Amino acid sequence: MSSETCAPNGQSCRHGRSEGGCAECKVRLVSVCAALTSDELAELESLSRRVAYNPRGTLFAQDEEASAVYNITEGAVRLLRLLPDGRRHVMGFALVGDFLGLAMPERHTITAEALSPVTVCRFERRAFQELVARKPHLLQRLHERAGYELGLAQDQMLLLGRRGAEEKVASFLLTLRGRYVRIGLTSVTLELPMGRQDIADHLGLTVETVSRTLTRLDREKAILIVPGGVRLLDLPRLERLGG
């Protein structure tokens, strides 16, 4: 069951504001929405519904019919796949500005769960497809986004092929930092909305190995573990480890 709440009276997406809507939404500057004019933004907004999820709420589940597209406007989402033997693999993490469901399969191949309070713009799949078909420049942005996500997937394949836990953890931290910078978050503290078990399941390590590695990097002053995340103290060393 998904733990979600909708905007009152089924109103179109307003990202918590009573007026302004998509035109004043800062998220659109780091999303595919940036390709649209003011009139096109109004058209997009008319198709959207603001939905909020509590932590651990399910946006959609593996094998469920893919009936919607989601643009994350607040929070972080865990993307996981359940394997036939019952184990789970964390495929990745979606952040503000990311669209989910763009691949448009008939059924979802992964489950998307909220790691924190999450707000999305939800679009019915057919209506979104029709909009994209009428807006070639929006389609171009979607292709660019798909290329970026493909690059992340290729980096993940390379990452899983590495042997050292330190290399994997350092590369994960640097990749996450790069993603935060891409959406304008440049704090010296790197927020980690995901738990260590999530990181372990993402990197193909045990949670004990992830904890030991983070503690060792902290002890060696490459990072500083702080509440809710880590501070990257020695970027050159992390970059050498991460390749």
N, C-alpha and C positions, 0 to 999 in steps of 0.2 A: 504493500500500500504506500502511496506517496503522501508525504506530509506537506501539503501545499495550501496556500491561501491566495485568493485572487483579489485583484483590485475591486473596490466596492462597485456594485451595480454593473459589473462586467465592462467597465470603461476601458477605453484603449490605453495603451501603455503610457504612463506619465513619470515613471521612475521616482515616485514619491513626491512629485510636485503637483500643484493644483492647476498650473498652466505652463505653457511653453513646450511641453512634450518633447518629441524627437528633436526639434529645432534647437533646444537648449541642453540636450543630453550630451555630456562630455564623453560618454562611452563611444558615441558614433564616430568620433575622430580617430579611434583605434580599431574600428570595426569596418565591415564591408559597407555599412550605411554611409560612410564618408563619400562614396561615389555619387550620392544622390543630391539633386537640387532641392530647394525648399518645397516646391510643389510635390516632388516625388517623395520627400520625407513625409509629407502629410498623407500621401497615398499609402505609404508603408505603415504609418501609424494607425491608419484606419483598419488595417488588417491584423494589428497586434493586440495581445492581451497580456497585461502585467500579471505575473504569477510569482508568488514568494514561497520558498521551501524552507522548512526547519532543518537544522543539521541532521544528517542521516536520511533525509527525505529523498525519495526516488523520482527523478525527472522522467526516466523511462527505463524499462527493464529489457534484458537480453531476450530475444525471440519474440518480443512484443511487436505488434504491428506499428510500423513507423508512420505516424499520422501527423507529425508536427516538426517544426524547426524551432530551435531555441537560440536566442542571443543572450549571453550572460552579461548582466549589467551590474551585478554586485556578487561578491563571494567567490568561492572556488568549488570545483566539482571533481570527484574521483571517477575515472572511467575504468571499468574492470570487466573482465570476461571470466566466466566460470568454465573450468575445464571438465572434460567428461569424468575424470576421477574425483571430482568434487573440490579440487583445489581452485584457487582464484589467482588470476594474474592481473595486476594493475597496469593497464595499458598506458595510462598517462593521467594528466590533470588539466582540466580546462579552467581558464582564468577569465577575468573581465575582458569583454570584447570578442571572445571566442564564440563562434556559431557551432551548434551541435545539430546533426541531422542533415548536413549538406550533401553527404554522399548519396542520400536518397535511396537506401535499400528498401525492399518491401517490408523487411523486419529488421529490428535493431540487432546488431551483432555484439553489442556491449550493453552493460548497465551503467547509468549515470546517477551518481549519488552526491548529495550536497555534503561538503566537508564542514561548512559553516552556514550561517544564514545566507541563502542565495536568492537573488531576484533575477528573473529572466523576462525577456519579451518572447512570447510564444506565438508562432504563426502556424495556421493550418497549412499542411504540406501542399495541397493543391493550389491554394490561393497564392502561396509564396512562389511556387513553380510558374504560375501564370504571370506574376509580376516580373520574375527574372526573364521570362521569355520576351517581355516587352521592353526590357531595359538592357541593351547589350553592354553598356558600361558597368552595370551591376554584375553581369555575368563575368566580365573581365576581372572585377575585384574578387569574385568568388574563385576564379581560376588561380589568381595570385595567392589567395588564402590557402587553397588546396595545395599549391606548390610549397608554401611555407610549412604546412602540416606534414607534407611528404618528407621534407627535410628533417623535421623533428623525428619522424618515424625512422628514417635512415640513421640518424644519430643514435637513436635508441638501439637499433640492431648492432651498431658498432660498439656501443657501450656494453651490451650484454655479452659481446664476444671478448671483452677484456677480462683478464684474470684477477687483477688486484682489486680488493675492496676499496682501498683508498682512491684509486683511479675512478671507480664507479661513483663513489660518493662525491668526490671533488667535481667530477663532470656534471653530476646531477645538480649540485649547488650552483655552478656557473651557468648552466643552461637555464635554471629557474631565474637566476639574477638577470640574464639577458632578456627573458620573457617579461619580467617586471619592468625593466628599462624601456622595452618596446611599448608598454602601455603607460609610460610616464611616471612609474614608481621608482624613485632613485634613492630611497632611504638607505642609510648605512646598515640598517638591520634587515636581514632577509627573512620575511615572514614565512613560516612553514605551517600552513593550515592542515597539512596531512600529518598523520602520525608516523612513528618510526616503522610500524608494521607495514603501513602503506608504502613507505620508501623501500623497505626490504622486498615487498612483493613486486615492486616496479623494477628493481635492479637485479632481481634473481639472487638475493642474499637472505640470510637469516636475520631476524630482528636483533639478535644478540650481536651479530657482526656489525650491523649498522650502528648500534649503540656504542660498541667498542671503538669503532672507527671515528665516530664523531667525538668521543671522549679523548681519543688520542690526538686528533687534530686540534682540539681545544687545549690540551695539555702542552702541545708543541706550539701554541699561539698562532696557528694558521687560521683558526676561527675562535669565536667566543660564543659559547652557548648561553642564550638569554631566554627569558620567558617568551614563548610563542615563536621562537625562531633562532637564528644564528647571526652573528656579525662576522663578515669576512675581513679578517685582519691582514692576511698575507696573500694578496691576489696573485703575485708572480708565482708563488709556490703552488697554489691551487691550479693555476693555469698549466704549470709544468706537469702536475699530476693528471689533470684532465685532458691533456694532449691538445 
